[in-house]
Amino acid sequence: MTHDSLIDWQDAFANADYIPDGMQFPEIWETRAAAFRKTCQAEFDLAYGPSPREVLDLFLPRAQPKGLAVIVHGGYWLAFDKSSWSDLAQGAVELGWAVAMPSYTLAPDASVPQITGQIAKAITFAANRIDGPIRLTGHSAGGHLVSRMACQDTPLTKSIQERIERVVSISGVHDLRPLLLHSMNDTLNLTPDTARAESPALAQAVSGIEVTAWVGAHERPEFLRQSALLAENWRLQGVETHLVADPNRHHFDVIDGLKH
């Protein structure tokens, strides 16, 4: 990939600027997540590692779980934690799945490769608690992180990875190289080598895992490109991939589909 100097990479990754009342969404997410936590059956703040943010919430169905779903939050590896997204577990729980929702150490306190490793630890911890198949989904940076679990150089053990039947990356960032030209890299500290190594769309995928790149049809062009790139590159490797452009959805409301 060559970076055209005429591309405004700051603008390419700017979501709130192009969404009506975009800055109000974090408060909306917090409010509805807190309401869901008051009514759900769950175990909160389970430590999957020694760092303060290496904790997860485990939401449980009323009956024996069919398997484990993991939902990884976004925020460009820089912001948010699990508590803003609790209500996104609703759909999977109602379908009989246990749902793990981890926090992770944010940059610059952790590098993107280290965050990738933390998500693998979180999945392993939850998988040791819940039997059955595993399904992974995540939004934005979270979409990147769950896609990394389906790469051949995943930090997951083979036994855990073999239980993964499906990955749904929602508005995922699958090619990190443009971030080298974005101001957020002052905090992410990506290098050309780590940007390439941590880009799922440039990696060899594991066979046998169904992968969906889900993106809002009204998202910024770069997010449409990122989803299409993953779906196409992995399809060429023989992976069963699906590309979905959700009608009338933007970057901040495309996640609402998880609730149903």
Residue pairs with C-beta under 8 A, 6 or more apart in sequence:
1 175
1 177
3 9
3 177
3 178
3 180
3 181
7 178
9 178
9 179
9 181
9 182
10 182
10 183
11 17
12 178
12 220
12 221
12 222
13 76
13 178
13 179
13 182
13 184
13 220
13 222
14 220
15 22
15 219
15 220
15 250
15 251
15 252
16 22
16 23
16 25
16 252
18 220
18 250
19 25
19 250
19 251
19 252
22 252
25 252
25 253
26 80
26 84
29 84
29 85
30 83
30 84
32 87
33 83
33 84
33 85
33 86
33 87
33 88
34 83
34 86
35 87
36 86
36 87
36 89
36 90
37 44
37 83
37 86
40 59
40 86
40 89
40 90
40 93
41 59
41 60
41 61
41 62
42 57
42 58
42 59
42 60
42 86
43 57
43 58
43 60
44 57
45 55
45 56
45 57
46 55
46 56
46 57
46 58
46 125
47 54
47 55
48 54
48 55
48 56
48 102
48 121
48 122
48 124
48 125
48 126
49 118
49 121
49 122
51 105
51 118
52 105
53 81
53 103
53 104
53 105
53 106
54 102
54 103
54 104
54 105
54 118
54 121
54 122
55 82
55 102
55 103
56 82
56 100
56 101
56 102
56 103
56 122
56 125
56 126
57 82
57 83
57 86
57 100
57 101
58 98
58 99
58 100
58 101
58 126
58 129
58 130
59 86
59 89
59 93
59 98
59 99
59 100
59 101
60 93
60 98
61 93
61 94
61 95
61 96
61 97
61 98
63 96
65 96
65 97
65 98
65 130
65 131
65 132
66 95
66 96
66 97
66 132
66 133
67 97
67 98
67 130
67 131
67 132
67 133
67 134
67 135
68 97
68 98
68 99
68 100
68 126
68 127
68 130
68 132
68 133
68 134
68 135
69 89
69 92
69 97
69 98
69 99
69 100
69 134
69 135
69 136
69 137
70 99
70 100
70 101
70 102
70 122
70 123
70 126
70 134
70 135
70 136
70 137
70 138
70 146
71 85
71 88
71 89
71 92
71 99
71 100
71 101
71 137
71 138
71 142
71 258
72 101
72 102
72 104
72 119
72 136
72 137
72 138
72 139
72 142
72 143
72 145
72 146
73 80
73 81
73 82
73 84
73 85
73 101
73 103
73 138
73 139
73 141
73 142
74 80
74 138
74 139
74 140
74 141
74 142
74 143
74 171
75 106
75 140
75 141
76 140
76 141
76 173
76 184
76 188
77 106
77 107
77 112
77 115
77 141
77 188
78 106
78 107
78 184
78 187
78 188
79 106
81 103
82 101
82 102
82 103
83 103
85 101
85 139
85 255
86 101
87 259
88 101
88 255
88 258
88 259
89 99
89 101
89 258
90 258
90 259
90 260
91 257
91 258
91 259
91 260
92 99
92 135
92 258
93 99
97 135
98 126
98 129
98 130
100 122
100 123
100 125
100 126
100 130
102 118
102 119
102 122
102 126
104 110
104 115
104 118
104 119
104 122
104 145
105 114
105 115
105 118
106 115
107 115
107 187
107 188
107 189
108 187
108 188
108 189
110 118
111 188
111 189
111 194
112 176
112 188
112 190
112 194
112 198
113 194
113 197
113 198
115 145
116 145
116 148
116 155
116 198
117 155
119 145
119 146
119 148
119 149
120 149
120 154
120 155
120 156
121 155
123 134
123 136
123 149
123 156
123 160
124 156
124 157
124 160
127 134
127 160
127 163
132 163
133 163
133 164
133 165
134 160
134 163
134 164
134 165
135 164
135 165
135 166
135 167
135 168
136 146
136 149
136 150
136 164
136 166
136 167
136 168
137 143
137 146
137 167
137 168
137 169
137 170
137 258
138 144
138 145
138 146
138 169
138 170
138 172
139 170
139 171
139 172
139 254
139 255
140 170
140 171
140 172
140 173
140 251
141 173
142 170
142 172
143 169
143 170
143 171
143 172
143 173
143 174
144 169
144 172
144 173
144 174
144 176
144 198
144 200
146 167
146 168
146 169
146 172
147 167
147 169
147 172
147 174
147 200
147 211
147 230
148 154
148 198
148 200
148 203
149 155
149 156
149 161
149 164
149 167
150 161
150 164
150 167
150 200
150 205
150 206
150 209
150 211
151 200
151 203
151 204
151 205
151 206
152 203
152 204
152 205
152 206
153 197
153 203
153 204
154 161
154 206
156 164
161 206
162 208
164 209
165 209
165 210
166 209
166 210
166 211
166 212
167 209
167 210
167 211
167 212
168 211
168 212
168 214
169 200
169 211
169 212
169 213
169 214
169 227
169 230
170 214
170 215
170 254
170 255
170 258
171 214
171 215
171 216
171 219
171 223
171 226
171 227
171 251
171 254
171 255
172 200
172 213
172 226
172 227
172 230
173 179
173 223
173 226
174 199
174 200
174 201
174 213
174 226
174 227
174 229
174 230
175 199
175 201
175 202
175 226
175 229
176 190
176 194
176 195
176 196
176 198
176 199
177 192
177 195
177 196
177 199
178 222
179 185
179 188
179 190
179 195
180 190
180 191
180 192
180 195
190 198
196 202
200 230
201 226
201 229
201 230
201 233
201 234
202 233
204 237
205 211
205 234
205 237
205 239
207 237
207 238
207 239
209 239
210 240
210 241
210 242
211 230
211 231
211 234
211 239
211 240
211 241
211 242
212 241
212 242
212 243
212 244
213 227
213 228
213 230
213 231
213 241
213 242
213 243
213 244
214 227
214 244
214 246
214 254
214 257
215 223
215 224
215 226
215 227
215 243
215 244
215 245
215 246
215 254
216 223
216 245
216 246
216 249
216 250
216 251
216 253
216 254
217 245
217 246
217 247
217 248
217 249
218 248
218 249
218 250
219 249
219 250
219 251
219 254
220 251
223 251
224 245
227 243
227 245
228 243
230 241
231 241
231 242
231 243
232 241
232 243
234 241
235 241
246 254
246 257
249 256
249 257
